[in-house]
């Protein structure tokens, strides 16, 4: 191991208690999405960046910190501090930051405040070692990731507030670098019909209906759902060739029927129905072809049923991504993981959607690292992060910057 790498790793080991304390504090600040109240956590994060001497700004409660030593490549660190709601059934305080058996408990302890903590202390380790980086390092701590990232990472990029050559994005399982991501699409189907008395004027075919008969939106949505379930069966026939993190997610594409609303009374024909669903695809299957299958089905449905009044919204549609493992950045990340784990570890596939797509779409080479193990109960009660994973993630951030901006 080179002397500089050794110094950086020793710095992180020596600040272990400081890292843990900061992480407890950031977990103790609620930043649930919804209601998307991020001012306190944004200010807390910015203050720490300022303490390190970074040039900072807050835009729509997204924090940007810059370390600009000289001209050269620009590396972005990204993590998100918004979390899902705390929900119920916790046996610990969801905003307590309690430490038990080498774990820090709390909502966002793993997903994804651990990576916000890691990127900040990675910079501190480099600064404490008096290392001059050849280029610019940008830290971003954003909100809105849990609802798609439109007001977070996407906003910063679309407004030109953040630009770079490469991005190390913290939001994945630990132990490996993740260079392959699945495709993602969010869909909302809205069907409008005609309300009527469900016993006197139900939705029936001719000759059993008249001008007073209802138009049942739930019945029509069932056909949409049946189509999606059949499409899901097709997805089971093709597995990805890319290696996954053990136990974390499926090796096939999938559709999640996530939320449905419709109707208001047992004796009334429902005149509105909404279905929200998400699609995740393996890298071998593009999102655009799935979108076409769905839209073609809906158009055919319209031809068969002249009473069908349906609209479709697809606010997020992201194609899969695979990294070129021969680039300088890819080599820098792999070298960093070797420095931490003392062995070479190949890139793996992470299927769940993250903010990585926003960077990839702008040709910013993006690789994921993180600390969210399958047993960390993310998006569930009693979420936690292993302190050892938090420390290792910090080391990977630091060594990647050292290797890439040397």
HELIX and SHEET records of a PDB file:
HELIX    1   1 UNK A    3  UNK A   14  1                                  12    
HELIX    2   2 UNK A   16  UNK A   27  1                                  12    
HELIX    3   3 UNK A   39  UNK A   51  1                                  13    
HELIX    4   4 UNK A  113  UNK A  128  1                                  16    
HELIX    5   5 UNK A  145  UNK A  147  5                                   3    
HELIX    6   6 UNK A  153  UNK A  158  1                                   6    
HELIX    7   7 UNK A  217  UNK A  235  1                                  19    
HELIX    8   8 UNK A  287  UNK A  304  1                                  18    
HELIX    9   9 UNK A  328  UNK A  341  1                                  14    
HELIX   10  10 UNK A  356  UNK A  360  1                                   5    
HELIX   11  11 UNK A  387  UNK A  404  1                                  18    
SHEET    1   A 6 UNK A  55  UNK A  59  0                                        
SHEET    2   A 6 UNK A  62  UNK A  68 -1                                        
SHEET    3   A 6 UNK A 135  UNK A 142 -1                                        
SHEET    4   A 6 UNK A  73  UNK A  80  1                                        
SHEET    5   A 6 UNK A 166  UNK A 170  1                                        
SHEET    6   A 6 UNK A 365  UNK A 369  1                                        
SHEET    1   B 3 UNK A  99  UNK A 100  0                                        
SHEET    2   B 3 UNK A 103  UNK A 105 -1                                        
SHEET    3   B 3 UNK A 384  UNK A 386 -1                                        
SHEET    1   C 3 UNK A 321  UNK A 322  0                                        
SHEET    2   C 3 UNK A 178  UNK A 181 -1                                        
SHEET    3   C 3 UNK A 348  UNK A 350  1                                        
SHEET    1   D 4 UNK A 254  UNK A 262  0                                        
SHEET    2   D 4 UNK A 272  UNK A 281 -1                                        
SHEET    3   D 4 UNK A 183  UNK A 192 -1                                        
SHEET    4   D 4 UNK A 309  UNK A 318 -1                                        
SHEET    1   E 2 UNK A 196  UNK A 197  0                                        
SHEET    2   E 2 UNK A 268  UNK A 269 -1                                        
END                                                                             
